[in-house]
Every structure is written in structure tokens, then in C-alpha cells.
Amino acid sequence: MEAAHKKEAGKTAFAEYDYSNFYYGAGDDPLNLLKPFSEWYAEALPNGYYLYSEPLQTAPTTRVTVKNRKNGKLVDLLNLASYNYLGISYRPEVKQAAIAAIEKYGLGASGSPILSGTLDIHKELEDSVASFKDKEAAILFPTGYSANVGFISALMRAGDSILLDQYSHASIVDGAILAKSKTTFFRHNNPMDLERKLLKCTGKKLVVVEGVYSMDGDVCALPEIVEVAKRHGARILIDEAHSTFLFGQNGRGVAEHFGLDKEVDFHLGTFSKSLGGQGGFVCGSKDLIDYVNAFGRSRFFSCNLAPMIAAGLKAGLEIAENEPELRAKLWSNVAYMRRRFAEEGIDIGKSTSQVMPVLINNDARVFAVAEKIQDRGLYLQPVTYPAVPKHKSRLRISISAAHTEAELEFATQTIGSVLREEGIIQ
Ligand SMILES: Cc1ncc(COP(=O)(O)O)c(C=O)c1O
């Protein structure tokens, strides 16, 4: 591996490699992994990989100040990268609630939720989430990632079958690995392929889908998937990380949007996207939540959410509930951006949501294109394998209700002009 990398080292050799080239190393020492990777990384960084983890110096509002990792300069950019879809994370009510909680409780929960780490504010947040989602009960996890890992492994065992969309988020895949069930991937959003795979499954069956797919922005074909899953006696888990608080008449998510809230068995979400906070949750019947409380290891072997986060989330949830105009503004921004991107000939694949991939489909070029766009004032992220399949690289854009049309217009024109200069569009 090391030799191969050195042999090809040249102007663009870094782009021939991705993390998968460095999974295995020679010899018996785990430290052998480090040198080939650090040599490649040293070359990759000045070639555009530096665009990851550039420290923001401000709140994730629509304008951010970012420290350019290449030259150390602070730059003021239009933010198209944060998940703050409703602009809630920096609302004064949210900040005040978090400040009041820190005055009352101090910094952290200082304990596991099943031991000393459950505070009244956690219970209040769980009740608010359950009521918002119109379910009997809800349970908190430290992150959305741990909600998937903990919930799936709490419910499924060796000998059972888990069916995952091929574009499932890593947290869903990791939950299935931990459950040690037989895991089968079906073609993305393809109910016919799900059916073919279900026919070969044994044991308890769980189908996992996402409301909105996080890298493509397309919406789950839920009616067809529910129909197939039910016909084959499979239960359905929907991860609404990118759709809770946005879709459906009451903002409950894609299941509500399709009128299938009751048909879907398990509902999971995160607080890190539309509420701009942190944490994950599962909601459903009281029996289900009691079971998850007892078997969700990623929850109870971890400290509970910081009380200031729980308090901020409760205030954010009230905003999401009481200000449906935020959702309306988001959807009008999405419609504006979709129309303008179409007029400019910018390909966003099958996205119909606030997550828009600008498809570059060339792992070597996506960094150069992202760098040029950032130099012209936009903060957005290049995404490559393993977050998306190889050669499906893209620039990932998140639209927020907080964006103005003038900001979205500037973004469209900037992206359009760079893609034209690069010969990616006409
Ligand atoms: C579909 C999906 N599920 C779960 C997660 C994890 O959520 P969190 O960032 O809150 O851990 C993400 C995060 O991007 C996601 O896209």
C-alpha cells in the first residue's frame, strides 16, 4: 500500500486514494496503519482535503466566519452547510433556556440515565417529544447516532433479519452490525428489490428506512415500502433525522406526510438537525419505550444529555411547534432553489427536500470545485466515499428557513459560474 501510494505520488495521485486504501496495513502492529495514511494525508491536505473541519468562529447562522485551514485567514462566507434547517439553534429563547439550565444544574448530567443522570428537564423533554410526535412515550439518546445503534441492537438478535436501504446512514449500519442479525441491503428506495430480499429472510424481520436520505435529499418511497413490509410480516423503523420538524401537517415527519404515522412501527429522530441541538430519540408505545430503556446499551452506558442541551431543545421544540411559518419559509426557499438550479442547469439528482447534492461525480475534481466556490464566498462541503458511493462525489447543500432569497440567488449564481468555468455544466 505504502509503495503503491509513493509510486503514484504526483500532482493528482492523492485523488486516486480514499480512506478504504488505508483500512489494512502490513504486519502485526496496529501502528503500521499510521505511516502510509499520514504520508497520503500530508499530500491530500494542500490539495483540498483541508476543506473538512475548518473551524467556524461564529454561530451557524446564514453567514459564518471560517478559519481557512490552508492559509489560516478568517473568511466571511454564506453558510450552505449547517443542518440548522429552521434557524433555531441561535434563537434568543433557546439560548436563554440553556443559560437558565446551566445556572440551575451546572454543566453536565453527571450520570447514566438509568442511575443518577435523569433530571426533571430530561423527563420534560421526553414528554414534549412524545406529545409532538403524537406517541405514548419517548426516550432520549446522547446522539442520533447512538439512537440507531442502541435501538436496533436492543430489538434485534442473532438469527433475525435486518433489511437496510443501500444508502442507509452509518449509524443504522452500525446498529445492525451490533445486533449480529443477518443484514441484507436492498436497492435504494426500491420496494421491488426489498420484496425480493424479504422472500429470503428468516426470523424476526426489521426494515429500516430514512424519511429523507441524508446525502441525496430524496424522500423515502414509504407507501410502497410499508405495503411490501407488511405483506411479509416485517416491522418498520423510520429514521427521520432530516425530516422531523419539517415534513407533515404538524411537522412530525415523512410518516405523517404520507398519512402512515400509525403504520410505521418505530419512529426515531435526532435533535441535531432541525432543532440545531444535539441528541437523539425514539418514540412509540409505553411498552416499547420501557423495553428500550432496559436494553438500549448506547443510552444507559453513556451519560445523559447535558441539562442545558435538554432545556435548549425543549425551547426549540416549542418554536418548531408554534411557528409553522418557519416550515412554510423553508419549503418556499427549497422551491426557489430548485427552480433556480433547474434554470441554471445544475444537477441535484433526485432531491426534493432541503438537502441538495450538487453532483460532480468525480472524486478527483470535487475538492478543486469546492475550493473555488469557497474562494468566491460560499461555505459548503465536498462529500466523497465512504459517505457516498465511489465516483458519486458531490457538494452537499443544506437550505435553511433563515436564508433570504438574495442569499440563495447569490449561491445559485456563484455555483453556476464555477461549474460553467469548470466545464461541468454548459
Ligand atoms: C439519517 C441519519 N441518522 C442519524 C444521524 C446521526 O445523527 P446525530 O448527528 O444526531 O448523531 C444522521 C446524521 O447525519 C443521519 O443523517
Ligand as a Chemical Component Dictionary entry (heavy atoms), coordinates in Angstrom:
data_LIG
# 
_chem_comp.id                   LIG 
_chem_comp.type                 NON-POLYMER 
_chem_comp.pdbx_formal_charge   0 
_chem_comp.three_letter_code    LIG 
# 
loop_
_chem_comp_atom.comp_id 
_chem_comp_atom.atom_id 
_chem_comp_atom.alt_atom_id 
_chem_comp_atom.type_symbol 
_chem_comp_atom.charge 
_chem_comp_atom.model_Cartn_x 
_chem_comp_atom.model_Cartn_y 
_chem_comp_atom.model_Cartn_z 
_chem_comp_atom.pdbx_ordinal 
LIG C1 C1 C 0 -30.095 9.578  8.721  1  
LIG C2 C2 C 0 -29.242 9.930  9.899  2  
LIG N1 N1 N 0 -29.391 9.251  11.044 3  
LIG C3 C3 C 0 -28.650 9.535  12.126 4  
LIG C4 C4 C 0 -27.704 10.537 12.095 5  
LIG C5 C5 C 0 -26.874 10.819 13.312 6  
LIG O1 O1 O 0 -27.383 11.920 13.959 7  
LIG P1 P1 P 0 -26.519 12.742 15.019 8  
LIG O2 O2 O 0 -25.647 13.662 14.242 9  
LIG O3 O3 O 0 -27.552 13.450 15.802 10 
LIG O4 O4 O 0 -25.746 11.767 15.813 11 
LIG C6 C6 C 0 -27.528 11.271 10.937 12 
LIG C7 C7 C 0 -26.521 12.357 10.911 13 
LIG O5 O5 O 0 -26.128 12.913 9.958  14 
LIG C8 C8 C 0 -28.309 10.975 9.803  15 
LIG O6 O6 O 0 -28.154 11.640 8.663  16 
# 
loop_
_chem_comp_bond.comp_id 
_chem_comp_bond.atom_id_1 
_chem_comp_bond.atom_id_2 
_chem_comp_bond.value_order 
_chem_comp_bond.pdbx_ordinal 
LIG C1 C2 SING 1  
LIG C2 N1 SING 2  
LIG C2 C8 DOUB 3  
LIG N1 C3 DOUB 4  
LIG C3 C4 SING 5  
LIG C4 C5 SING 6  
LIG C4 C6 DOUB 7  
LIG C5 O1 SING 8  
LIG O1 P1 SING 9  
LIG P1 O2 DOUB 10 
LIG P1 O3 SING 11 
LIG P1 O4 SING 12 
LIG C6 C7 SING 13 
LIG C6 C8 SING 14 
LIG C7 O5 DOUB 15 
LIG C8 O6 SING 16 
# 
